[in-house]
Amino acid sequence: MTPITFSLATCESALASDLDSCYKRTLVTNLMVDKPEDPIQYLIVLLKRGSVEVPRVMLLGPPASGKRTVARKLCEHTQVIHITDSNILKEDTDLTKKALQYKAKQQDIPGDLWIKLIQQRLSKIDCVRRGWVLEGIPQTREEALSLQEAGVAPNHVVLLEAPDAVLIERSQGKRIDPVTGDVYHVTFIWPEDKEVVQRLEHQKAVSEEQLVAQLMQHHREVHALRKTYRNCLKGIDADQPHVDVFDQVLKYILSRHCSVAPHTPRVLLFGPPGSGKSLQAKLISQKYNIVNLCCGELLEAVSADATNMGELIKPYLESGQQVPDSMVLQILTERLSRLDCTTRGWVLHGFPRDLEQAEKLQESNFIPSRVFFLEMTDDVAIERVTLRSIDPVTGERYHSLYKPAPSPEVQTRLQFNPKDSEAQLLQQLKEYWANASSLQDLYPEAVYINADQDPHTIFESLESRLVGRLQNDS
């Protein structure tokens, strides 16, 4: 079979234009995540099913918040696959055997091996067809980011929340059914079946000190987890009857939500040196959880890696020469093809710099959905760039007019980047304006923003055009 190259833009255009945009978005996301051998047949099966959104759920929360009870009821109701850290290790595979060797030595399973185990389980046909609930996974931001890089993308994340005092009380009254593994509690959840009551066992004791330590660890990580999954996470109060908790979780899982950000946002930022492209890209990325790509920083990162491409571009960067377009495009398209970019979207700055580069980017099927030109005069650019400096001791950046050094001591040690000299800046401005007109012609729907104003005012102008035109997006 001829290998198929997955491009989000290609997938979108292949779907009927009269489909509901959120429905179409879900089709594309499933296609990108599952990567079937026959994508056309895959789409046909999804469309015939009538519901394309196979549940991919992460159920998070502190110890004793009721994750096991909710997860089991959720799987019974929706027929999805219940995944826990214990049943992942029951798989009969080489990876599992390797992981169990660490457990036998009472050592932690290495993070990269654990991610491979999760990925291996979720790639099985039952999870692909029916969906899954990951109970208590991930526990840290590092684990969450590693799962994202591995292509594990939930469409719903539920965070159960309750006061520590309630959780400690619950932990002390837990009972386990050894036959089913169901969790009960002497006060909150008690089985009606007398036979079940007779066989209940005390859970392996966890001291209050140990539980408090676990809760502290959860509190340290939960803010970062919220941030990682903020576009699909819902917090639910677990300090209420378990039936009510489950009803709220189920209602959220069955909902089909669409992001308020532009549909698979693909944003290009243009502007002369000093116009604030990096700052605005950072603000957009932070607010909408899309990938921030600075071409220059990407090249530096590749150069630092011990790869063939890194070795090829290193001499150019070290000598200050331009990296050949073919190499830049190869690096950039590889990065834009990764799952985080295809599912979350991206904001790109520093490339393309001229019409030829822009046309090659389009030929590679990376077509922006929004293009912005940040505009300012050369005089303002010179004032912004040539008067900026950095403190080599603290790494803090200063500007002679906008952010002067706080003391004479700091002032004396400030350093200026040779690349910020007026002579070099004038050359960069000349090159920018020489190509600006042809780039503007290529993107006739581009939006022009006055960059000679407060950064947050600029961001508000960008954001209004990012979100305000959503109704016209397909």
C-alpha positions as CSV (number, residue, x, y, z in Angstrom):
1,M,0.0,0.0,0.0
2,T,1.3,3.5,-0.9
3,P,2.2,5.4,2.3
4,I,-0.1,8.3,3.1
5,T,1.1,11.6,4.2
6,F,-1.2,13.2,6.8
7,S,-1.7,16.9,6.4
8,L,-4.4,18.7,8.5
9,A,-5.2,21.1,5.7
10,T,-5.6,18.2,3.2
11,C,-7.8,16.3,5.6
12,E,-10.0,19.4,6.2
13,S,-10.5,20.0,2.5
14,A,-11.4,16.4,1.9
15,L,-14.4,16.6,4.2
16,A,-17.7,17.9,2.9
17,S,-18.0,21.6,3.4
18,D,-21.6,21.4,4.7
19,L,-20.6,19.3,7.7
20,D,-21.0,21.1,11.1
21,S,-17.6,22.7,11.8
22,C,-17.2,21.1,15.2
23,Y,-18.3,17.7,13.9
24,K,-15.8,18.1,11.0
25,R,-13.1,19.1,13.5
26,T,-13.6,15.9,15.5
27,L,-13.3,13.8,12.4
28,V,-10.0,15.4,11.5
29,T,-8.7,15.1,15.0
30,N,-9.6,11.3,15.1
31,L,-7.9,10.9,11.7
32,M,-4.7,12.6,12.8
33,V,-4.5,10.7,16.2
34,D,-5.4,7.2,14.9
35,K,-3.5,7.5,11.6
36,P,-5.4,4.6,9.9
37,E,-3.9,2.8,6.9
38,D,-7.0,3.6,4.8
39,P,-8.2,7.0,5.9
40,I,-11.1,7.1,3.5
41,Q,-12.6,3.8,4.7
42,Y,-11.9,5.0,8.3
43,L,-14.0,8.2,7.7
44,I,-16.8,6.2,6.2
45,V,-17.0,3.9,9.2
46,L,-17.0,6.9,11.6
47,L,-19.8,8.6,9.6
48,K,-21.9,5.4,9.5
49,R,-21.5,5.1,13.2
50,G,-23.3,8.4,13.7
51,S,-21.0,9.5,16.6
52,V,-17.5,10.2,15.6
53,E,-16.2,11.3,19.0
54,V,-14.8,8.2,20.6
55,P,-14.3,9.1,24.3
56,R,-10.7,9.8,25.3
57,V,-11.0,10.8,28.9
58,M,-8.4,11.5,31.7
59,L,-9.9,11.3,35.2
60,L,-7.7,13.1,37.6
61,G,-7.9,14.0,41.3
62,P,-6.3,13.6,44.7
63,P,-6.3,10.4,46.7
64,A,-9.7,9.3,48.0
65,S,-11.5,11.7,45.6
66,G,-13.5,8.9,44.1
67,K,-11.7,8.4,40.8
68,R,-12.1,4.6,40.8
69,T,-15.8,4.6,41.5
70,V,-16.5,7.3,38.9
71,A,-14.3,5.6,36.3
72,R,-15.9,2.2,36.7
73,K,-19.5,3.7,36.4
74,L,-18.4,5.7,33.4
75,C,-17.0,2.6,31.7
76,E,-20.2,0.6,32.5
77,H,-22.4,3.4,31.0
78,T,-20.3,4.2,27.9
79,Q,-18.6,0.9,27.2
80,V,-15.2,2.5,27.0
81,I,-12.0,0.8,28.3
82,H,-10.9,1.5,31.8
83,I,-7.1,2.0,32.0
84,T,-5.3,2.1,35.3
85,D,-1.6,2.0,36.2
86,S,-2.1,-1.6,37.5
87,N,-3.8,-3.1,34.5
88,I,-1.3,-1.5,32.2
89,L,1.3,-3.7,33.9
90,K,-0.8,-6.8,33.3
91,E,-0.2,-6.7,29.5
92,D,2.0,-9.6,28.4
93,T,4.6,-7.7,26.4
94,D,8.4,-7.2,26.4
95,L,7.9,-3.6,27.6
96,T,5.7,-4.8,30.5
97,K,8.3,-7.4,31.5
98,K,11.0,-4.8,31.5
99,A,8.9,-2.5,33.7
100,L,8.1,-5.3,36.2
101,Q,11.8,-5.8,36.6
102,Y,12.0,-2.3,38.1
103,K,9.0,-3.0,40.3
104,A,10.6,-6.2,41.6
105,K,13.6,-4.2,42.6
106,Q,11.3,-1.6,44.3
107,Q,12.5,1.0,41.8
108,D,10.5,3.6,39.9
109,I,9.7,2.8,36.3
110,P,11.6,5.2,34.1
111,G,9.4,7.9,32.6
112,D,10.1,7.2,29.0
113,L,9.3,3.5,29.5
114,W,6.1,4.3,31.3
115,I,4.9,6.6,28.5
116,K,5.6,3.8,26.0
117,L,3.5,1.4,28.1
118,I,0.6,3.8,28.1
119,Q,0.9,4.4,24.4
120,Q,1.1,0.7,23.7
121,R,-2.1,0.0,25.6
122,L,-4.1,2.8,24.1
123,S,-3.1,1.8,20.6
124,K,-4.8,-1.6,21.0
125,I,-7.9,-2.0,18.9
126,D,-10.4,-2.0,21.8
127,C,-9.2,1.4,22.9
128,V,-9.1,2.8,19.3
129,R,-12.7,1.6,18.6
130,R,-14.4,2.1,21.9
131,G,-12.4,4.9,23.6
132,W,-10.7,4.9,27.0
133,V,-10.7,6.4,30.5
134,L,-7.3,6.9,32.0
135,E,-7.7,6.8,35.8
136,G,-5.2,8.9,37.7
137,I,-2.9,9.4,34.7
138,P,-1.0,11.7,34.3
139,Q,0.1,12.7,37.7
140,T,2.7,15.4,36.8
141,R,3.1,18.1,34.2
142,E,6.2,16.3,32.9
143,E,4.2,13.1,32.4
144,A,1.4,15.1,30.7
145,L,3.7,16.8,28.2
146,S,5.4,13.4,27.4
147,L,2.0,11.9,26.7
148,Q,1.2,14.9,24.4
149,E,4.4,14.3,22.5
150,A,3.6,10.6,22.2
151,G,0.2,11.5,20.6
152,V,-2.0,10.7,23.6
153,A,-4.6,13.5,23.3
154,P,-7.7,13.4,25.5
155,N,-10.9,15.2,24.3
156,H,-12.1,15.5,28.0
157,V,-10.2,15.9,31.2
158,V,-12.1,15.7,34.5
159,L,-10.5,16.9,37.7
160,L,-12.2,15.8,40.9
161,E,-11.8,18.2,43.8
162,A,-12.5,18.1,47.6
163,P,-11.1,19.6,50.8
164,D,-8.2,17.7,52.3
165,A,-10.2,17.1,55.5
166,V,-12.9,15.3,53.6
167,L,-10.4,13.2,51.7
168,I,-8.6,12.2,54.9
169,E,-11.9,11.1,56.4
170,R,-12.8,9.1,53.2
171,S,-9.5,7.4,53.1
172,Q,-9.9,6.0,56.7
173,G,-13.3,4.4,55.8
174,K,-12.5,2.7,52.5
175,R,-13.5,-0.9,51.8
176,I,-12.6,-3.0,48.8
177,D,-14.6,-5.8,47.1
178,P,-11.9,-8.4,46.3
179,V,-14.0,-10.0,43.6
180,T,-14.9,-6.9,41.5
181,G,-12.3,-4.4,42.8
182,D,-15.1,-1.9,43.5
183,V,-14.5,0.7,46.2
184,Y,-17.0,1.3,49.0
185,H,-17.0,3.5,52.1
186,V,-18.6,2.9,55.5
187,T,-20.2,6.3,55.4
188,F,-20.5,7.5,51.8
189,I,-21.0,4.4,49.6
190,W,-22.2,1.1,51.1
191,P,-23.4,-1.9,49.0
192,E,-27.0,-3.0,49.2
193,D,-26.1,-6.6,48.4
194,K,-25.4,-8.5,51.7
195,E,-23.2,-10.9,50.0
196,V,-20.9,-8.1,48.8
197,V,-21.0,-6.6,52.4
198,Q,-19.7,-10.0,53.8
199,R,-16.7,-10.1,51.5
200,L,-15.6,-6.5,51.8
201,E,-12.0,-6.0,52.9
202,H,-10.1,-3.1,54.5
203,Q,-7.9,-1.3,52.0
204,K,-4.2,-1.6,52.7
205,A,-3.6,0.9,55.4
206,V,-2.2,4.3,54.5
207,S,-1.2,6.4,57.5
208,E,-2.5,9.9,57.8
209,E,1.0,11.2,57.5
210,Q,1.5,9.3,54.2
211,L,-1.9,10.6,52.9
212,V,-1.0,14.2,53.8
213,A,2.2,13.8,51.9
214,Q,0.3,12.4,48.8
215,L,-2.1,15.3,49.0
216,M,0.8,17.8,49.2
217,Q,2.3,16.2,46.1
218,H,-1.0,16.5,44.3
219,H,-1.4,20.2,45.2
220,R,2.1,20.9,43.8
221,E,1.3,19.4,40.5
222,V,-2.4,20.2,40.0
223,H,-1.9,23.8,38.9
224,A,0.5,22.7,36.1
225,L,-1.9,20.0,35.0
226,R,-4.7,22.5,34.8
227,K,-2.6,24.7,32.6
228,T,-1.6,21.8,30.3
229,Y,-5.2,20.7,29.7
230,R,-7.0,24.0,30.2
231,N,-8.8,23.8,26.9
232,C,-10.6,20.5,27.7
233,L,-10.5,20.3,31.5
234,K,-13.5,20.6,33.9
235,G,-13.2,20.7,37.6
236,I,-16.0,18.9,39.5
237,D,-16.7,19.1,43.2
238,A,-16.3,15.5,44.6
239,D,-17.6,16.5,48.1
240,Q,-21.2,15.6,47.2
241,P,-23.1,12.3,46.8
242,H,-21.3,10.0,44.4
243,V,-24.4,9.8,42.2
244,D,-24.4,13.6,41.7
245,V,-20.6,13.5,41.0
246,F,-21.1,10.8,38.3
247,D,-24.0,12.6,36.7
248,Q,-21.9,15.8,36.3
249,V,-19.0,13.8,34.9
250,L,-21.1,11.9,32.4
251,K,-22.8,15.1,31.2
252,Y,-19.4,16.7,30.5
253,I,-18.1,13.6,28.8
254,L,-21.1,13.4,26.5
255,S,-20.7,17.0,25.6
256,R,-19.0,18.0,22.3
257,H,-17.1,21.3,23.0
258,C,-15.4,23.5,20.5
259,S,-12.5,25.7,21.4
260,V,-13.0,29.5,21.5
261,A,-9.7,29.8,19.6
262,P,-9.7,29.9,15.8
263,H,-10.3,26.5,14.3
264,T,-7.0,24.6,14.3
265,P,-5.3,28.1,14.4
266,R,-2.4,28.5,12.0
267,V,-1.1,32.0,12.5
268,L,1.7,33.9,10.7
269,L,3.2,37.0,12.3
270,F,5.1,39.5,10.1
271,G,6.8,42.7,11.1
272,P,10.1,44.6,11.0
273,P,12.7,44.0,13.8
274,G,11.5,45.4,17.1
275,S,7.8,45.2,16.2
276,G,7.2,42.7,19.0
277,K,6.5,39.5,17.1
278,S,8.1,37.3,19.7
279,L,6.1,38.8,22.6
280,Q,2.7,38.7,20.7
281,A,3.4,35.1,19.7
282,K,4.1,34.2,23.3
283,L,0.8,35.9,24.5
284,I,-1.3,34.1,21.8
285,S,0.3,30.8,22.6
286,Q,-0.3,31.1,26.3
287,K,-3.9,32.2,26.0
288,Y,-5.0,29.6,23.4
289,N,-2.6,26.8,24.1
290,I,-1.2,26.7,20.6
291,V,2.4,26.0,19.7
292,N,4.8,29.0,19.5
293,L,7.3,28.5,16.8
294,C,10.2,31.0,16.3
295,C,12.1,29.9,13.3
296,G,15.5,31.2,14.6
297,E,15.0,29.5,18.0
298,L,14.0,26.3,16.2
299,L,17.2,26.3,14.1
300,E,19.3,26.9,17.3
301,A,17.6,23.9,19.0
302,V,18.2,21.6,16.0
303,S,21.8,22.8,15.9
304,A,22.3,21.8,19.5
305,D,21.1,18.3,18.9
306,A,23.5,15.6,17.8
307,T,21.6,14.9,14.6
308,N,22.7,14.9,10.9
309,M,20.6,18.0,10.2
310,G,22.0,19.7,13.4
311,E,25.5,19.1,12.2
312,L,24.7,20.4,8.7
313,I,23.3,23.8,9.9
314,K,25.7,24.4,12.8
315,P,28.5,26.0,10.6
316,Y,26.0,28.4,9.1
317,L,24.7,29.6,12.5
318,E,28.2,29.8,14.0
319,S,29.5,31.9,11.0
320,G,26.3,34.1,11.0
321,Q,25.4,33.0,7.4
322,Q,21.8,32.3,6.3
323,V,20.9,28.6,6.5
324,P,19.8,27.4,3.1
325,D,16.1,27.6,2.4
326,S,15.8,23.9,1.7
327,M,17.2,23.0,5.1
328,V,15.1,25.5,6.9
329,L,12.0,24.3,5.2
330,Q,12.8,20.6,6.0
331,I,13.3,21.4,9.7
332,L,10.2,23.6,9.8
333,T,7.8,21.3,8.0
334,E,8.9,18.4,10.2
335,R,8.1,20.5,13.3
336,L,4.7,21.6,11.9
337,S,3.8,18.0,11.2
338,R,4.1,16.9,14.8
339,L,0.9,16.1,16.7
340,D,0.9,19.1,19.0
341,C,0.9,21.5,15.9
342,T,-1.7,19.5,13.9
343,T,-4.2,19.2,16.8
344,R,-3.6,22.4,18.8
345,G,-2.5,24.8,16.0
346,W,0.6,27.1,15.7
347,V,1.8,30.6,15.6
348,L,4.9,31.1,13.4
349,H,7.3,34.1,13.2
350,G,10.7,34.5,11.6
351,F,9.7,32.6,8.5
352,P,8.9,33.1,5.7
353,R,11.1,36.1,5.0
354,D,10.4,36.5,1.3
355,L,7.9,35.4,-1.4
356,E,9.9,32.3,-2.5
357,Q,9.9,30.9,1.1
358,A,6.2,31.7,1.5
359,E,5.3,29.9,-1.7
360,K,7.3,26.9,-0.6
361,L,5.6,26.8,2.7
362,Q,2.2,26.8,0.9
363,E,3.4,24.1,-1.4
364,S,4.1,22.0,1.6
365,N,0.4,22.3,2.6
366,F,1.1,24.5,5.7
367,I,-1.4,27.3,4.9
368,P,-2.1,29.9,7.6
369,S,-5.6,30.6,8.7
370,R,-4.6,34.1,10.0
371,V,-1.9,36.4,8.8
372,F,-0.9,39.6,10.7
373,F,1.5,42.4,9.8
374,L,2.8,44.4,12.7
375,E,3.5,47.9,11.4
376,M,5.8,50.6,12.7
377,T,8.2,53.2,11.2
378,D,11.9,52.7,10.9
379,D,12.5,55.5,13.5
380,V,10.5,53.6,16.1
381,A,12.3,50.3,15.2
382,I,15.7,52.0,15.7
383,E,14.7,53.5,19.0
384,R,13.4,50.1,20.3
385,V,16.3,47.9,19.1
386,T,19.4,50.0,19.4
387,L,18.8,51.1,22.9
388,R,18.1,47.7,24.4
389,S,20.6,45.8,26.5
390,I,21.0,42.9,28.9
391,D,22.5,42.4,32.4
392,P,24.9,39.4,32.0
393,V,24.6,38.7,35.8
394,T,20.8,38.4,36.0
395,G,19.8,37.9,32.4
396,E,17.3,40.8,32.8
397,R,16.7,42.9,29.7
398,Y,16.7,46.7,29.9
399,H,16.0,49.7,27.6
400,S,17.5,53.1,27.9
401,L,14.1,54.8,27.5
402,Y,11.4,52.3,28.4
403,K,13.1,50.3,31.1
404,P,16.3,51.9,32.4
405,A,18.7,50.1,34.7
406,P,17.6,50.3,38.4
407,S,21.1,51.4,39.7
408,P,24.4,52.8,38.5
409,E,26.0,49.4,39.4
410,V,23.7,47.5,37.0
411,Q,24.1,50.2,34.4
412,T,27.9,49.8,34.3
413,R,27.7,46.1,33.6
414,L,25.0,46.2,30.9
415,Q,26.0,44.7,27.5
416,F,24.6,45.5,24.1
417,N,24.2,42.8,21.4
418,P,26.3,43.6,18.3
419,K,23.4,42.5,16.2
420,D,21.4,45.4,17.6
421,S,23.7,48.0,16.2
422,E,22.1,50.7,14.0
423,A,24.1,49.6,10.9
424,Q,22.9,46.0,11.1
425,L,19.4,47.1,12.0
426,L,19.2,49.4,8.9
427,Q,20.3,46.5,6.7
428,Q,17.6,44.2,8.3
429,L,14.9,46.9,7.8
430,K,16.0,47.3,4.1
431,E,15.6,43.6,3.5
432,Y,12.3,43.5,5.3
433,W,10.7,46.3,3.3
434,A,12.1,44.9,0.1
435,N,10.0,41.7,0.6
436,A,7.0,43.1,2.5
437,S,5.1,44.2,-0.6
438,S,5.2,40.8,-2.3
439,L,4.3,39.0,1.0
440,Q,1.3,41.3,1.4
441,D,0.2,40.5,-2.1
442,L,0.4,36.8,-1.4
443,Y,-1.8,37.2,1.7
444,P,-4.6,39.6,0.6
445,E,-6.7,38.9,3.7
446,A,-3.9,39.8,6.1
447,V,-4.7,42.1,9.0
448,Y,-2.5,45.1,9.7
449,I,-1.9,46.1,13.3
450,N,-0.2,49.3,14.6
451,A,2.7,48.0,16.6
452,D,3.7,51.4,18.0
453,Q,1.5,51.1,21.1
454,D,1.4,49.2,24.4
455,P,2.0,45.5,23.9
456,H,-1.3,44.5,25.6
457,T,-3.2,46.9,23.4
458,I,-1.6,45.2,20.4
459,F,-2.6,41.8,21.7
460,E,-6.2,43.0,22.2
461,S,-6.2,44.0,18.5
462,L,-4.8,40.7,17.4
463,E,-7.1,38.7,19.6
464,S,-10.2,40.5,18.3
465,R,-9.3,39.4,14.8
466,L,-8.4,35.9,15.9
467,V,-11.7,35.2,17.6
468,G,-14.0,37.7,15.9
469,R,-14.0,36.0,12.5
470,L,-14.7,32.5,13.8
471,Q,-18.3,32.5,12.4
472,N,-16.9,32.8,8.9
473,D,-14.5,29.9,9.3
474,S,-15.2,26.5,7.8
